[in-house]
Amino acid sequence: MPNTIQDLHKVDETSFPYVFEQNATVQLKTSEGLVRCNVYRPKSSDANAKFPVIVTYGPYGKDIHYKDFHPKSFSEVNKEHHSEHSAWETPDPGFWTQHGYAVVRADERGLGQSPGLLDTMSRGTSEAFFDVVEWAAEQPWSSGKVGLLGISYYAGSQWRVAARKPKGLACIVPWEGMSDYYRDRCRHGGILSNAFVKFWWNRQVITNQYGRPGRSAANWGPDTIEGDLPDEEREKNRQDQTIDTAKYKFREEQYYASKEYDMADIEVPLLSVGNWGGILLHLRGNIEGFLHAGSEFKYLRMITGRHDLPFYYSEEVEIQKSFLDAFLKGEDKTGWSVKGKLPAVDLVLRKGDVGFNDAEKEKTYARRTESEWPIARTQYTQYYLTPTQELSTTTPSIESVRKLSYKALGTLDDPQVLQFATALFEQETEITGHIVAHLNVSLSPHVTGSIPSDIDLFLTLRYISPEGKEVFYTGTAGDPVPLTKGWLRVSLRKTNPNHPKHRPYLPWRDYFSTDVQPVIPGDVYGVDVEVWPTNVVVEKGGKLVFEIASGDTQGSGIFQHNHPEDRSEERFAGLNHVHFGPQFVNSVTLPVIPPK
């Protein structure tokens, strides 16, 4: 039989170096129901002691230990952050309670021990997060100041709740967290990014749904305290992201529109930490979130490495701690809270070939601070594509129309690509910032095939070292990735130059159903394609390669775009073409940074 409600809430003051309070209940104000959380508090001889609070709210189970969730990752995490209650992508309570912080870890609504509708990243669950923040600020052991700190999901959710301005929220540290649900996560350039969503949902989310049987037996946290729920009831109690992201295609549909918010409403101090290797999920969001937040004190820090480990590096934890100390404790030895004292941007510069997934070697990369982003002295430089597959800073002189062709619907196993390479660089050149490509493209059917009606463009920028080897960097999951990627579904080519966020180096697309435009065989379409930001120091004798493909290529890893309906043969199969001529000039604009 399940335990009674009275048995749920337990406080243990003796078993751990901190006070452990399990299954504290937050009664929701913005909706019906409750959320359950664990609280970890410093031990104190003062019964009235109050502590600043670090809150996380997410789907992965407040009671699932890190070593069970991802054993390999846990074995590699800085041992200072190993405790009896370590959990995936969250601050370790053993460490933070030692430094005078209370930690609140909440099970997202519909997951773990929190009943209700499982609807990850939705407005409803963000409102529940709002209530958790306000609850943490009101507790008798709380100083009234709350900060948010966490990786990935525990970062992405911070943007939305901060925009709601809960009472007590004093600062946020979104560490590798997307800020734009549609553009960063679900539909890259309008193309469904389905493979990761499926992996994530099936391994990390639905396995922890409230009422799911067998969790304890699988060492996946404790069973639901009120008891298991039948399959039919659990199915009714969830919005399946693998279904919804495929079903809904446009931003004005309620599924996506309900998740929108105004980044300018974020006013609390902000430290956005982005990873140059996160080229298929979080990178864009960390930079855009920093740019558009309304915070007086906001900082952007770029790092490299796998998404799970740098958060726990000693030097990165010191930065987290100094930032939180400044805004939660009022102890600012660094100057975070002094206007203009610290540079707003702190970059890591990727120079040389140190390999990938090697934390110690990546720490040899130099760092440099800047006052703003994009860097004010950026020289946006056009590199023109030629029919001989070169990239040149000289505008090509092409008197007659020519085209290069490749098969549509390429896959990771059978890539269909065109590559354009620069000459060897004659001097060291830094590329840091936003990239945009302008291409003139068309399609045609196979001789015996159906008539295609759309083109998906998959773009990649690669760096070749002076030794002639491609340099790979550490991707989100530790896999080798190139410099960066970009995407566009040509039927969604329409841009909105009047939008306040439209920039010459980053075209704004609304992705509305009313923006869909025909793609007719034989017609040539000039399109501007957003390529995600990047950094590389091209060494003398190195070169860049710009790749155009009709599907995922090397570096996509688990983030593939291969949904059989979203990329159907009927709609896409055929030949794609890039056109060259007096009226068809193709280019990629790179952000070249001159020395200070």
N, C-alpha and C positions, 0 to 999 in steps of 0.2 A: 504494500500500500504506500502511496506517496505520503510524504511528511505533511504536517499541517503548516499553515501560513506562519504560525508562531515559531515553528522550528527553523524557518528559513534564515533568519538574521542571527549571525554568530559573531562574537567579538573575542579574539584571542590576543591576550596581552603578554603571554609568556613564551610561546613556542618559537618566536622569530625575533630578530634584532629590532623589529618595528611592531607596532600594533596592527593586527590584521583584522579587518572588519569585512565579513563576507555577506554578500546578498543584501546590502543596504537598499532600501526601496525609495525610488524617486516617483512620487505621484505626479503624473503629467498634468500641466495646466493648459497647454495649447491643444490638447486632444485627450480622449479618454484613454485610460490604461496606466501602465507603470513601466518603469525601466529599472533593472537591478544592476547594481555595481558593487565592486570591491573597493575598499578604502584601505590604504596603507599609510600609517601615520608615524612620525618619529615618537619614540618613547621620551617622556618628560616627567620630571618630578613635580612640575607645576600642573595641577589638574586643570587649570584654566588656559594652558598654553594654546596659542593660535598659530597656524602655519599657512603660508601661501600654498596654493593647490595647482597641481598639474593634472589636467583632465584628458583622457582619451575616450573616444566613443566609436565603436566599430563592430564588424561582423565576426571576427575571428575567434571569439571565445575568451572571455576574461579569465576563465579557469583552465584553459588549455596551455600547458607549459610549453615554452619555446622548444625545448628538447624533443617534445613529441610532435609539435607542429612542423618543424624543419630541423631534424637532428644534425645534418651536415653544417648548416648555417650556424646553429648554436655552438657547435664545437669550435668554430672559427671566431666567434664573437669575443671581443675584449673581455677577459675573465673578471675584470672589475664590475662587469654588468651581468654576472651570473648570480642569481639568487633563487630561493624556493618558489618565487612567483614571477620569474622572467617570462615574458610573452612576446611573440612575434611582432616586430615593427613598433614596439611601444617602449617608453622609458622604463628602466628597471627600478622597481621600488626599493630594492636593497641599496642601490647607489643613491637615489634621490632623497630617501628619508634620512640617510646619513648627513645630507647637506641641508637639512632643515625644511624639506618640502613634504607635504602630503600628496599622495598620488591617488587619483580616482580613476578607475578603469571600468567603463560601463559596457554592458552587452547591448548592442544596438537592438532596437525594437524588432521582435520577431525572431531573435537569435539568442543562443545560449540560454540564459535563464529569464530573458525578457519576453513576455508574451506579446501578441499582436501581429500585425501584418508585416511580413518580411518584404520590404520594398527599398532595397539599398539605393543610396544616393538620391532619394526622393525628397521633395519638399516636406512631406510628413515626418520623415525620420530626422531631417535637419531641425524641425521644430521641437522634436523630442530631445535632440542634442542641446538646443537652446535651454530647455527646462533643466537638463542635467547641469549645465554651467551655472545657472542661477541657483540651483539647489546647493552646489558645492560652495558657492560664495556665502550662503546663508547658514552653514553648519556651525555649531558652537566651537569646533576645533579649527575653523577656517579664519584666516585673516581678512577674508572678504575679497581677496585678489586671486584671480584665476588666470592661468596661462595654458595654452594648448601646444603640445609638442608630440610629434609622431611622424612615422614614415608612411608614404604611399596613401592608402585609404585613410589612415589616421592623419594625413596631411591634407588631402583633397577635401575632406569634409570640413576642415577649418575655415576655408574661404567663405563657404556659404553661411556657416553659423556666425562668423564674425560680422558679416554684412547685416545680420539681424540684430546686432548690438545687445546681447544679453547683459543684464546687470552683473557687474563683478568681473567681466572679461577685461583683462589688462594688457595682454599681448599674445601674439601667436607666432609659432615657428613651424610653418608647413615645409617639411623636409621631403623633397621629391614628391610633390603632390599636384596633380593636374587641377586646373581651375575652370576649365571649359569642358563640360561633360560631352557635348556633341563633337567639338573639333579635336579635342585632345585624346579622347578615349574611344568614342563609338564610331565616328565616321570621318576618317581622314580624307579631307578634300571631297567629302560626300560618299566615299567608298567605305562600306561596312568593314570594320576591323573586328572580325568575328572570332578568330581562333583564341585570342587571349581571353576574351569574355567567357567563352565556353570552358576553357581550362580553369579559370578563376572561379567561376560559378560552381562547377561540379566538384572541384577539390576543396575550396576554401570557404564556401558560403553555405550551400545547401546541406553540406555535411554537418553544419552546426545549427540547423533550423530548430527553433523552439518546438519541443515535443517529438523530436526525431528519436526513434529507439536505437539502442545499441551503442550509444556514444561512449559510455563508460567501458564497455567490453572492448571497444576499439581503441581505448586510451586516448580518446578525443574529448576530454573533459567529462564532468559528471553528467549523468542522465538528468532530464528535466525534473525538477523537484515535485511539481504537481502531477507528474506522470507522462507517459507517452501519448501522442495523438495519432489517430489512424491516418493512413496515407491520404485518403480523400480530404480530410480536414486540413492537413498540412498543405495540400495542393491549393486549396481555396485560400489559404493564409499566406500566399506568396505571389509576388509579381516576378516572373522568371525573366531575368535580364537577357538570357540567350534568345528568348522569344521576342521580347519587346524591342530590343535594339535592331532586330531584323525586320520586324513588322512596321516600325515607324521610321520614316526616312527624312523628315523635314522638321526644321526647328519650330515652326509655328504649331505643329501637332502638340496636343496637351502633354504627351509623354515627355517631350524635350522641353517645351515651354515652361512646364511646372518646375523645372530644375534651374531655370535661369535666375539671375540676380544681378544687381548693379555692383561691380567691383568697387566703385567709388564710395559705396556705403561703408566699406571697411575703414575704420578710423583708428583702431588700436595700433600700437607699435608692432612692426612686422619684420621678421627675418625670414626671407624666402630663400631656401637652399635648393638649387637645381643642379642636375648632373649632366655634363656634356654627353654622356653615354646613353641617356634616357631618351633616345630619338624616336621612340614609338609609343610613348605613353605620357610621361610627366614633364619633360623638359620645357615644352612650349608653355605649359600652364604656370610653371614657376616664374618664368620671365614676364609673361603677360599679367599675371597676378601682381607682381611687383610694380610693373609699369602703371597699372590702372587703379591700384588701391588708393584710397583717399587719405591714408595715414600720414601724419606729419613726420613721424620717425619710421622710415622704411629702408630696408637694406636687402641687397641681393648678394648671395654668396654662391659661387659655382665650385663644384667638386668633380672628382672622377671616382671610378670604382663601382663595384656591385651595389645594388640599391639597398642591401640589407646590412652591410658591414660598416661603412664610414660613419654612420650615425653613432656608433659606439667607439670610434677611435678616440683616444685620450684627448688629442688636440681639438677635435671637433666637439667633444663633450664640454671642454673648457669654454668654447665659444657659446654653446647653448646655455651653459650655466651663467656666464657673465651677462648675457642678454636677459635671461630670466631674473637674475639677481637685481639687475637695474630696474626692471619694471614691476617685479613682484615684491621685492624686498626693499627697494630704494637704496640699494648698495651698488653704486655705479662707478667702479674703479676705472672702467674702460672709456666711458664717454658716450655710450649709446643714447643717453637721454639729453645730451647737450647738442643743440642744433648746429650742424656743420662741423662738429669736431671730428667725426669719423667719415671717411669716404663712403658713399652710398653703395658702391659696387666693389666686390673683392673676387677677382678672377683667378682661376688656375689656367696656366698656359701649356698647351699640349705640344711640346717640341721633342722630336726624336722618336725612336721606336723602342719603347720600354716593354713591349709585349702587352698582353691583356690578362685580366684577372690575377694580377700580381700586386697586392696592396703596397708592399714595401717599395717596389720599383716606381709605382705611380706617385709615391710621396716625393720623388725627386723632381717632379714638375715644379717649375717656379710659379710664384704668385705675383699679382700686381693689382693695385687698387685703382679705381677710376671714380670720378665724381658723378657720373651719370650713365644711364643706358637708354638707347644705344650710345656708344662712345662718340663724343661730339666731334672728334677729329676724323671720324670714319670717312674714307674716300670710296664711295660706291662706284665700283669699276666694272664696266661691261666686258664680259668675255664672249665673243661671238662664235657661234657654231658654224662650221664650214661643211660643204658636201664631202670633203676629204677627211672628215671626222677629226678636225682639230678644234681647239679652243684658242682664240686669238683676240688680243686687245685691239687689233686693227679691223675696222669694218670690212667684211669681205666684199669684193667686187664681183658680182655674179650677174651676167648679162641676160641669161635665159633661166627659166624655171627648171629646177631639178628637185628630186626627192629621194629620200632614203626610206626603205620600208622594213618592217619587221612583223612577225605574226602576232596577232592579238591573243589574249588569254594565256600569256606565259605563266609558268608556275615556278616555285622554288626549285623543283626538280628538273624543270625544263624551261629555263629563263630565255626570254626573247628580248634582246637588248641591242641598243646602239650606244657606243661609247665615243666620247670626244675628249681628247687629251690636250693639255697645254704643252708648249715647249718647256724644256727644263728651265727652271727659274734661275736667273742670273745672280740674284741676291736674295738673302733671307727676307721673307715676306709674311707678315701676320694677317690672318683672316679671322676676324671675330665679329659676329653679329648676325643680322638677318640676311637672308638670301631670297631672291625672286628670279624665276626663269620666265622668259617669254618665248613661246613656241608656236609655230604654224603647223597645224596637224589636220589630217583627214583620215578617212577610212574607206575601205572597199571590200566587197564580199569575196570569199573564195569562189572559184569557178562553179562548183556544184553546191555551195552552201546557201544558208538563208541570208537575208539582207540584214547586216548589223545596223544598230541604231544608236550606238554610243561608243565612247573611247574612255578607258581608264588609263591615266598616266601615272607611272611609278618612277620617281626620280631619285637618284643617289649621287652624292658627291664623295669621291674617294681620294685618298692621298697616297702617292707613290714616293717612297724614300729615294734619296740619291743613289742607294744601292740597287734600285729597280724593284723593290718589294713593296706590295701594298702594306700600309701600316694599319693594323686593327686595334681598336680600343675596347674597353670593357663595357659590355652592354648591361642592361638591367639584371639579367640572370647570369652574368659572368661569361656570356658568349661573345665571340668576336664581332664587332660592328664597325662599319665605315664611319666617315665623318658625320654624315647626316642624310636625311631622306625628306621627300615631299611627295604629295599626291594631288590628283585632281580628276574628278569625273567630268568629262567635257560638257555633258548636258547641263551641268551646274556651273558653267564658266562665268556666268554673270556676276559682276562685282558691283559694289555700291560705293562709288567714290565720294558720295556726300555723307557717308557715315563718319562720325567723329573719330572712330578707330581706324579708318582707312589711311594707310601710309604708302608712300611710293615703294618702300622696301617690303611692305606686308599688305597685300590687297585684302580688302574686307569683303567677305561673302556672307549674305544673310542665310543662304541655304533654305529658302522658302520654296514651297511647291510651286508658287507663281514664278519662280526664277528659272524653272526648267525650260531649256531651249532645245530645238531639234538638232540632231546631228545626222546630216544627209550624206550618203556616199558621193564622193567627188567634190563636195564643198570643202574649202579650206578655212579653218577657224584659228584666229590668233587668240591665244590664251595666256594669262599670267598665272603662274603656279607658285604658291607659297612653299618654300623649302624651310624646314625648321632651322633655328639658329645653330651656330657652331663656333668652334675655335680650333685653329691649328696654326702652328708656326711652320710654314713651308721653308725647308732648308735649301740653301744654294744647291742646285743640281736635282732637287725634287720636282715633282709635277703633280697636277690635279687632273682627275678624270671625272667627267660629268656623264652620267648614265641615264638613258631613257629606256624604260621597259614597259611591258604590258601586263606585268604581274610582279609579285614579290621576288626579290633577288637576295643575294647573300646579305646577312645582317638582320633579316626580318625575324629569325628565330621563332618564338612562340606567338609573335604578334602578326600573324598572317591574315590576308584578306582573300579568303577562298570560299566564301559562302556560295553554294551552287545556285541559289536563286538570285542573290544580289549580283553575281557575276556569271550570268547564264550564257551558254553558248549561243542561244537564239539572239540575244541582245548584243553580244560582244564579238563573237567569232568572225574572223576575217583577217584583213591586213590593215595595219596602221602605218601612216606615212608622216614624215617630217619634210616640209617643203622649204626650198631655198630659192631665192630670186630677188629681183629689185624691190618687190613689194613684200617679200617674205624674209625678214631679218630675224634670226633666232639668237637669243643671248641668255646668259645667266649672269646676274649682277651680284658681285661678291663684295663684302665689306672689308676693304683693305685698311689696315691700321698703321699709319706712319709712326715712327718712334716719337716718344715725348720729347 
